[in-house]
Structures are given as structure tokens and as C-alpha cells.
Amino acid sequence: MRGLTSKLHRFALAALTAAWAIHLPATAEASDFSEPWKKVDRALVIDAYEYNSIDWQKLAGDKRIVGFINKASDGLPPAYSCSGDETAYRLCKALWKRHAVARELFHTRRTVAKALGLKWGAYHLARPGNPIEQAENFLDFAEPGPDDLMALDIEENDPTKWMSLEDAEIFIRHIFLRTGRYPILYTNGSTSRYIADNRYRYRLLSRLPLWYARYKPEIGIHFPKGNWQSYTLWQFSAQANCGIRRCPYRVAGTPNDIDVNVAPMDAESLRKVWPFGQLIESTDEFVASVPVPIARENGLRGESRITYASVAYPVRLDLLAEALRASWNKAVIGAVPAIQAPASRYSHGMAEYIAARLDARLNTGRKAEFDPVSTASTEMDSAAR
């Protein structure tokens, strides 16, 4: 009897455990900011430059690999004609030969990749120098078709070594004028964070699809979500973290220094959105309008109606303080002819709207119903990540 009781107890416990397991929610998949390449349904993209060796048959055997992005142009084009002493002349000829060989290899790889069913892309390595000439160099070199991805590679936010962010905006505009499409932006964590924190200055850069370079398994706390909600591609494997003994992902037919990228989607979805080419949605709509302050008396009596005024982004503390000072000057000091209010350079946003309303009320002889208001905005953390 004791043995039967024990068996019944075990049977009941097993049944209860099974029933509990049925009602448990399914385990959530790991975030696309945490080792997404380990998910078999995430598409991969290879990017390479002229010195990476490729065994195309082996590479194409990996069905997760959807696209291949190859380095195209590098900064400004080499001089068309060479001059100077013997050393300068020979260097000029060597640079031109290297340019010609790299271009020939580029177009050969494009033919092979497309024949194997891979999506194709090209990137320009941005250097200091005329951005329009660099854009022309890229287009002449890559000859991008309507289905070819284009990318601008800004390695670091250092204008002495790489294209400045201001010149990058000029580059992007010229590419759009020539092709009707925008490139995607390749850069690292600190540069993308800087662009995100200063997106009011870099209106185009901050709205390009982001090709994010970071060789860590987790990027959630570093990714600039305040501007980009997700990456378009994440370069997670390169020579920096892929060696003989350990590598996040090994691609058959390629050396350890090949760059591997993951997309936050499956292969079919990536093929549908390739080659991107459009700007992402702006994240600044939430500051498009704010409620206009009302008089305390009206608010307490419940006789007020909330109205909204436009705000220019961003609401910086220095500009806001100047706007409030200008509003006060117009409402108080401006009423006294002997005192001249200092000129204000703030010409947009809530404070200007309130100042205009104050002027209108003063001109009609009515008492202003607005109280001085103190507001502030919290700036995003701009520390390098």
C-alpha cells in the first residue's frame, strides 16, 4: 500500500508539472541586441575589400548569407595625369594602377555574386577632401544599379583622418541628386551616438539607415536608441574579434579577417527591403507641440482651454533662457521707451509664440494673462560609448 501511495503521489506530481508547463508562456527569444547571429532565422551579409580572398562556391553554400557589400572608392580619385620628380611620378602611377585593379576586381565580384543569387552593395571609405568629388568618385567607381545598396563609411568622428560630418551631409545630398536614393551610414558606436545627440545639426546623417559596427556580444546599453530604434546591419565579426581559435561566426570560403554582419530580420525580409535607400522616420515628432501656459487665476477657476504651440527642436537651455529673457523684455522693459532691450537671436518655438501673444495683448491695451514660466529639457547623455 505504501508503494502504491508513493506511485500515485509521483504520478500526480508529474501530471501537475505537465499541466503547469502547458500554461507557462513560451520563453522569449533573445533580443536582436544580444548575439542575434545565433538565431538561425537571422540573415547575414558579408562585406569585404580588395585584399580579402573569397571562395565563392563555399560562401554561397551558407543559405543565411543574403548579401555581399564590397569596398568601392576610397576618398578622392587618383590624379589623372602624373608629374613631378621620378619618385612622385612612380607613386602617382602606382596609385592609379591600384585604383584600376581594385575597380576591375569590384566589378568581377559583382558579376559573380549576382550570378550566385546574392544581393550586392558598395561602400565608399570617406576621407578628408572635397565631398562632391568623393561622391562622383564613388558613383564612377561603383556604377550602382537600382537594386545595389550604397553605403558611406565614416570610421571615426575625426575630421583630420576621415570625412567630417558636415562634409558627409554634402556627400549624401549629392548622391541623392544623382541617384534619387540615399546611402546607408556605416560607423561605430561613439560616432553614431554623437550624431544621435546632435541630430538637429545632422538632419540627413541622423536619418540614414544605420550600419552599426561593434564587436561585442551585447549592444543594448550602447546603441543610440534615442535616434535609431534598431540597426539595419550590425557588423559583429571582424579581424578584431575573429581568430583561429575563436570567432563569433565563421563563413566558409573566407579568411578570419572577413567582416560579417547580421540583420534584424530573416533572409526573405532582407531581400524585400534591399537596397534600402530611403530616410528613416524622424524621432522628433514628440516635441512638435507643447501646451501654452495659462494664467493661474484662470486655471484655478477651471475656465481655461489648453492650446498648443510649435517648438523648434531641440529646446536647448541657453536658447530657452534667452527666449524667456526676450519675452520678459518685450512685455516689461519694452514698455519703457528709455530702456532698449538687447536683440535676441531666438526666432522659433514656444517662447516666440508667447512673446507674440504678449505683444498683441499689449498693443490692444489688454493685460497679459501669461505668467513667466520656467521650463527645461533633459539632454541625452553624450558621453562616448
Backbone torsions as a table, in degrees:
resi	resn	phi	psi	omega
1	MET	NA	-41.5	179.4
2	ARG	-62.7	-38.0	178.9
3	GLY	-66.5	-38.7	178.6
4	LEU	-65.3	-41.8	178.4
5	THR	-60.7	-40.9	179.6
6	SER	-63.9	-41.1	179.7
7	LYS	-65.2	-43.0	178.6
8	LEU	-62.1	-38.5	179.1
9	HIS	-63.5	-43.5	179.9
10	ARG	-66.5	-39.0	180.0
11	PHE	-64.5	-43.4	179.1
12	ALA	-64.4	-39.7	179.3
13	LEU	-64.9	-40.8	178.8
14	ALA	-65.1	-41.2	179.1
15	ALA	-64.1	-42.3	178.9
16	LEU	-63.0	-41.1	179.1
17	THR	-63.4	-41.7	179.8
18	ALA	-65.0	-43.7	178.9
19	ALA	-62.6	-40.5	178.6
20	TRP	-63.6	-39.7	-179.6
21	ALA	-65.7	-34.4	-179.8
22	ILE	-63.7	-37.3	-176.0
23	HIS	-86.8	-6.9	177.4
24	LEU	-71.9	141.7	176.9
25	PRO	-68.5	151.9	179.4
26	ALA	-65.2	144.9	179.9
27	THR	-64.4	129.6	-178.9
28	ALA	-69.0	143.4	177.5
29	GLU	-68.8	154.0	177.8
30	ALA	-62.1	148.0	-178.9
31	SER	-64.3	154.2	175.5
32	ASP	-72.6	0.7	173.1
33	PHE	-101.1	6.9	-179.2
34	SER	-136.2	98.5	177.0
35	GLU	47.0	52.5	-178.5
36	PRO	-66.9	-19.7	180.0
37	TRP	-65.4	-15.3	177.0
38	LYS	-78.4	-11.1	175.5
39	LYS	-84.3	124.5	-174.8
40	VAL	-69.4	-15.3	-179.8
41	ASP	-94.5	6.5	178.3
42	ARG	-93.6	129.1	-177.4
43	ALA	-74.4	150.8	179.6
44	LEU	-119.9	152.3	178.2
45	VAL	-135.5	136.8	177.8
46	ILE	-100.5	140.0	168.8
47	ASP	-128.8	144.0	-171.5
48	ALA	-145.6	164.0	171.2
49	TYR	-122.5	-176.7	-166.7
50	GLU	-65.5	-21.4	-176.5
51	TYR	-94.4	0.0	174.1
52	ASN	-80.2	128.0	176.1
53	SER	-84.4	141.9	-176.0
54	ILE	-131.7	127.6	167.2
55	ASP	-100.1	99.1	-169.0
56	TRP	-65.6	-36.1	-179.2
57	GLN	-64.8	-42.7	178.8
58	LYS	-68.4	-42.0	-179.0
59	LEU	-62.0	-43.4	-177.9
60	ALA	-68.1	-14.1	177.9
61	GLY	-71.4	-16.8	177.6
62	ASP	-87.0	105.6	-174.0
63	LYS	-72.2	-10.5	175.6
64	ARG	-77.9	-18.5	-178.8
65	ILE	-80.7	116.5	-175.7
66	VAL	-100.9	-39.5	-173.2
67	GLY	-134.8	165.1	178.4
68	PHE	-136.1	120.5	178.9
69	ILE	-111.1	122.8	-175.8
70	ASN	-111.9	144.4	174.3
71	LYS	-62.7	133.4	176.5
72	ALA	-106.8	-105.5	-175.5
73	SER	-83.0	162.5	-178.4
74	ASP	-134.6	100.4	179.0
75	GLY	64.8	-139.4	-180.0
76	LEU	-82.1	154.2	178.0
77	PRO	-70.0	155.3	177.5
78	PRO	-67.9	160.5	-179.2
79	ALA	-60.7	136.6	-178.8
80	TYR	-70.5	-37.8	178.3
81	SER	-122.9	143.1	-175.4
82	CYS	-104.7	146.2	179.2
83	SER	-152.9	-177.8	179.9
84	GLY	99.4	-168.7	-179.7
85	ASP	-71.7	-179.6	-173.7
86	GLU	-61.2	-41.8	-179.2
87	THR	-64.2	-46.8	179.8
88	ALA	-63.7	-38.5	-179.4
89	TYR	-66.0	-43.9	-178.7
90	ARG	-68.1	-37.3	177.6
91	LEU	-64.9	-41.8	178.4
92	CYS	-60.5	-45.1	179.3
93	LYS	-64.4	-37.7	-180.0
94	ALA	-66.0	-41.4	178.7
95	LEU	-64.2	-41.6	179.0
96	TRP	-65.9	-39.6	178.6
97	LYS	-64.5	-42.5	178.6
98	ARG	-61.9	-41.2	178.6
99	HIS	-61.2	-44.6	-177.7
100	ALA	-67.4	-41.5	179.2
101	VAL	-65.7	-43.2	179.5
102	ALA	-62.5	-39.1	179.5
103	ARG	-67.5	-40.2	177.7
104	GLU	-63.0	-43.7	178.5
105	LEU	-64.2	-39.9	179.2
106	PHE	-56.5	-50.2	-176.4
107	HIS	-72.0	-29.6	174.5
108	THR	-65.9	-44.8	178.2
109	ARG	-62.6	-38.9	179.6
110	ARG	-61.8	-42.4	179.0
111	THR	-62.0	-44.6	-178.9
112	VAL	-67.2	-46.8	-177.5
113	ALA	-60.0	-45.5	-179.5
114	LYS	-67.8	-33.6	176.8
115	ALA	-64.6	-29.4	178.8
116	LEU	-87.9	3.4	177.0
117	GLY	86.1	14.3	179.7
118	LEU	-89.5	144.4	171.2
119	LYS	-71.7	147.9	-173.7
120	TRP	-117.2	146.9	176.1
121	GLY	-149.0	164.2	-179.8
122	ALA	-140.4	144.9	176.5
123	TYR	-126.6	151.2	177.3
124	HIS	-107.4	126.8	176.3
125	LEU	-82.5	111.3	-171.6
126	ALA	-80.1	127.2	179.5
127	ARG	-123.1	166.9	171.5
128	PRO	-61.3	147.6	-179.0
129	GLY	132.1	172.1	-175.6
130	ASN	-53.5	117.3	-175.6
131	PRO	-70.8	-30.4	178.8
132	ILE	-70.5	-40.5	176.6
133	GLU	-64.7	-35.5	177.0
134	GLN	-67.7	-38.8	177.2
135	ALA	-63.6	-41.4	177.1
136	GLU	-65.0	-39.0	177.8
137	ASN	-60.6	-43.4	179.4
138	PHE	-63.0	-47.1	-177.7
139	LEU	-66.4	-38.8	177.7
140	ASP	-67.2	-36.8	-178.0
141	PHE	-73.8	-52.0	-170.7
142	ALA	-84.1	-27.6	-175.8
143	GLU	44.8	58.0	-173.2
144	PRO	-65.8	133.1	174.4
145	GLY	-84.4	173.9	-177.4
146	PRO	-64.1	-19.8	-179.7
147	ASP	-106.7	10.9	-179.4
148	ASP	-97.1	128.9	176.8
149	LEU	-70.0	142.3	174.5
150	MET	-119.4	142.4	-178.4
151	ALA	-141.9	144.0	173.9
152	LEU	-107.1	122.1	-176.6
153	ASP	-100.2	109.1	173.7
154	ILE	-111.5	104.9	-172.3
155	GLU	-67.4	-42.0	-178.5
156	GLU	-150.8	161.8	176.9
157	ASN	-88.6	67.3	-179.7
158	ASP	-137.7	96.7	-174.4
159	PRO	-65.7	-10.1	175.8
160	THR	-79.9	-20.8	-178.2
161	LYS	-114.2	-29.6	-175.2
162	TRP	-132.5	168.4	179.0
163	MET	-57.8	135.2	177.5
164	SER	-68.3	158.4	-179.6
165	LEU	-67.4	-32.3	176.8
166	GLU	-65.2	-43.9	177.4
167	ASP	-67.3	-32.2	178.4
168	ALA	-61.1	-37.4	177.2
169	GLU	-64.0	-38.1	177.5
170	ILE	-66.4	-42.4	177.6
171	PHE	-56.7	-48.1	-177.1
172	ILE	-61.8	-44.4	-179.9
173	ARG	-60.9	-40.1	-178.4
174	HIS	-69.2	-39.1	176.4
175	ILE	-60.7	-42.0	179.5
176	PHE	-65.5	-40.8	179.2
177	LEU	-62.1	-36.1	-178.0
178	ARG	-81.9	-31.3	-171.2
179	THR	-118.8	-19.6	-174.9
180	GLY	78.5	9.4	179.5
181	ARG	-135.1	160.1	177.9
182	TYR	-104.4	147.7	172.0
183	PRO	-77.8	166.4	168.8
184	ILE	-90.4	163.7	-175.4
185	LEU	-108.4	121.5	173.5
186	TYR	-100.6	124.9	174.9
187	THR	-165.6	176.1	-175.7
188	ASN	-93.7	-176.0	-175.5
189	GLY	-65.4	-46.1	-176.2
190	SER	-68.4	-39.0	179.9
191	THR	-70.3	-41.6	178.2
192	SER	-65.0	-35.8	177.0
193	ARG	-65.2	-41.1	179.1
194	TYR	-63.5	-43.1	178.7
195	ILE	-63.9	-41.6	179.7
196	ALA	-63.1	-42.7	-179.4
197	ASP	-70.0	-20.5	-178.9
198	ASN	-121.1	37.1	-174.8
199	ARG	-66.8	-20.1	175.2
200	TYR	-70.1	-19.8	175.9
201	ARG	-91.1	-34.3	-176.0
202	TYR	-113.4	74.9	-173.6
203	ARG	-65.0	-31.4	179.8
204	LEU	-88.9	-49.2	-179.3
205	LEU	-55.1	-41.2	-176.3
206	SER	-73.0	-10.0	-179.8
207	ARG	-114.3	8.4	172.9
208	LEU	-79.7	144.7	171.4
209	PRO	-56.1	137.5	-170.5
210	LEU	-98.2	124.8	170.5
211	TRP	-101.6	104.3	-166.2
212	TYR	-97.1	128.7	-179.6
213	ALA	-109.7	111.9	174.9
214	ARG	-158.9	127.9	-171.5
215	TYR	-103.5	53.3	177.3
216	LYS	-126.7	154.3	-179.7
217	PRO	-72.7	-22.1	-178.2
218	GLU	-126.0	133.1	178.5
219	ILE	-130.6	4.8	-174.5
220	GLY	-56.1	-41.4	-176.7
221	ILE	-82.3	-11.3	-178.4
222	HIS	-102.8	-25.4	-173.0
223	PHE	-67.1	135.7	-177.0
224	PRO	-77.6	72.1	-176.4
225	LYS	-68.5	-17.0	177.3
226	GLY	-63.0	-20.1	178.7
227	ASN	-119.2	-53.3	176.3
228	TRP	-99.6	123.6	178.4
229	GLN	-75.0	-26.5	178.2
230	SER	-155.6	167.6	175.8
231	TYR	-87.8	156.0	170.5
232	THR	-84.9	-45.0	172.1
233	LEU	-138.2	148.0	175.8
234	TRP	-123.4	112.8	175.3
235	GLN	-79.5	102.8	-172.9
236	PHE	-106.3	-13.8	-177.2
237	SER	-133.4	132.9	178.7
238	ALA	-157.5	-173.8	179.0
239	GLN	-60.2	-25.4	-177.9
240	ALA	-64.7	-30.0	-177.1
241	ASN	-133.6	15.5	178.5
242	CYS	-125.8	114.5	179.3
243	GLY	-128.3	-166.3	-177.9
244	ILE	-67.4	-39.6	-175.1
245	ARG	-86.5	-34.0	-174.6
246	ARG	-141.3	138.9	178.4
247	CYS	-156.8	135.7	-179.9
248	PRO	-57.7	-38.5	179.5
249	TYR	-156.5	124.3	179.4
250	ARG	-98.7	129.6	179.1
251	VAL	-102.3	122.0	180.0
252	ALA	-59.5	137.8	177.3
253	GLY	83.7	9.1	-179.9
254	THR	-131.4	156.1	177.3
255	PRO	-78.8	176.2	-178.0
256	ASN	-67.4	-21.5	-176.4
257	ASP	-88.9	8.0	178.5
258	ILE	-71.3	144.3	178.7
259	ASP	-91.0	131.3	-179.1
260	VAL	-120.8	138.5	-176.7
261	ASN	-127.8	148.9	177.8
262	VAL	-118.6	145.7	176.4
263	ALA	-108.3	149.6	-179.9
264	PRO	-81.7	42.6	-177.3
265	MET	-161.5	170.9	179.1
266	ASP	-84.2	176.7	-173.2
267	ALA	-63.1	-44.4	-177.5
268	GLU	-64.9	-40.1	178.8
269	SER	-64.8	-39.0	179.5
270	LEU	-66.3	-38.9	178.2
271	ARG	-62.7	-33.8	-177.7
272	LYS	-71.3	-37.2	-176.7
273	VAL	-91.3	-14.0	176.8
274	TRP	-62.0	137.1	8.5
275	PRO	-100.8	28.1	-176.4
276	PHE	62.8	-122.4	175.7
277	GLY	96.4	-4.2	178.9
278	GLN	-117.3	159.8	177.7
279	LEU	-75.4	149.7	177.0
280	ILE	-78.7	165.7	178.0
281	GLU	-65.1	142.0	177.0
282	SER	-73.5	141.9	179.5
283	THR	-97.9	8.7	-174.4
284	ASP	-96.4	7.4	-176.9
285	GLU	-66.6	-25.1	-177.4
286	PHE	-68.2	-13.7	176.0
287	VAL	-109.1	21.7	-177.8
288	ALA	-67.2	-29.3	179.3
289	SER	-152.3	154.6	178.7
290	VAL	-138.2	155.1	178.9
291	PRO	-68.1	139.2	177.5
292	VAL	-78.8	132.9	179.4
293	PRO	-59.5	149.7	179.0
294	ILE	-121.9	162.2	178.6
295	ALA	-67.2	143.0	-178.7
296	ARG	-60.4	-39.1	-177.8
297	GLU	-61.3	-45.3	179.6
298	ASN	-65.1	-38.4	179.9
299	GLY	-64.9	-42.0	179.9
300	LEU	-66.7	-33.2	179.6
301	ARG	-80.7	-8.7	-178.7
302	GLY	71.0	24.1	-176.5
303	GLU	-103.9	11.7	-175.7
304	SER	-98.6	156.3	175.0
305	ARG	-124.9	128.5	-176.2
306	ILE	-73.0	127.5	173.1
307	THR	-121.8	163.0	-173.6
308	TYR	-124.4	149.0	177.5
309	ALA	-128.5	150.1	179.8
310	SER	-71.1	151.9	178.9
311	VAL	-127.9	131.0	173.9
312	ALA	-79.7	135.3	-179.8
313	TYR	-90.6	139.8	-2.5
314	PRO	-95.0	161.1	175.3
315	VAL	-84.6	86.8	-178.6
316	ARG	-82.7	146.0	-175.4
317	LEU	-62.3	-39.8	-177.8
318	ASP	-67.7	-40.7	179.0
319	LEU	-70.6	-37.7	179.7
320	LEU	-64.8	-42.2	178.8
321	ALA	-62.3	-40.5	179.6
322	GLU	-67.3	-37.7	179.4
323	ALA	-65.3	-42.6	178.7
324	LEU	-64.6	-38.9	177.1
325	ARG	-63.8	-41.0	179.3
326	ALA	-65.0	-38.9	178.3
327	SER	-63.4	-43.4	178.9
328	TRP	-63.5	-41.2	179.3
329	ASN	-61.8	-41.4	-178.8
330	LYS	-67.4	-37.4	-175.4
331	ALA	-79.7	-32.2	-172.2
332	VAL	-115.8	-64.8	-175.1
333	ILE	-65.2	-36.9	-178.5
334	GLY	-63.2	-19.7	179.3
335	ALA	-76.2	-14.3	-180.0
336	VAL	-102.7	112.4	-174.8
337	PRO	-60.4	-28.8	-174.3
338	ALA	-73.3	-15.3	-176.5
339	ILE	-112.3	127.2	178.6
340	GLN	-101.5	122.4	178.6
341	ALA	-74.0	138.5	177.7
342	PRO	-64.2	149.0	-178.9
343	ALA	-66.0	147.2	179.0
344	SER	-114.9	140.6	178.1
345	ARG	-96.8	0.0	-179.9
346	TYR	-85.6	123.4	-174.7
347	SER	-132.0	18.3	-178.3
348	HIS	-141.9	160.0	165.6
349	GLY	96.7	-172.8	-174.7
350	MET	-57.7	-45.2	-175.9
351	ALA	-62.4	-39.3	178.4
352	GLU	-65.8	-39.7	178.9
353	TYR	-59.8	-46.2	179.9
354	ILE	-64.1	-41.4	179.2
355	ALA	-61.4	-40.3	179.3
356	ALA	-64.5	-41.1	177.9
357	ARG	-64.1	-39.3	177.7
358	LEU	-62.5	-43.5	179.0
359	ASP	-61.3	-42.5	-178.6
360	ALA	-63.2	-41.6	-179.3
361	ARG	-69.0	-37.6	179.8
362	LEU	-67.3	-36.9	-178.8
363	ASN	-68.1	-27.9	179.6
364	THR	-91.7	1.8	177.5
365	GLY	81.4	8.0	-179.6
366	ARG	-92.3	151.4	-179.8
367	LYS	-76.1	133.7	178.3
368	ALA	-66.5	137.1	-178.4
369	GLU	-100.4	9.7	-177.4
370	PHE	-98.0	140.7	173.3
371	ASP	-98.0	150.9	171.9
372	PRO	-57.6	134.2	-174.8
373	VAL	-119.3	138.6	175.6
374	SER	-109.0	117.5	177.6
375	THR	-128.3	166.4	-179.9
376	ALA	-155.0	158.0	174.2
377	SER	-125.7	151.1	-179.6
378	THR	-98.1	118.3	179.3
379	GLU	-77.3	148.7	178.4
380	MET	-69.7	153.0	179.0
381	ASP	-67.3	117.0	-175.9
382	SER	-102.4	14.0	178.3
383	ALA	-66.8	146.0	177.8
384	ALA	-62.4	135.9	-178.4
385	ARG	-107.2	NA	NA
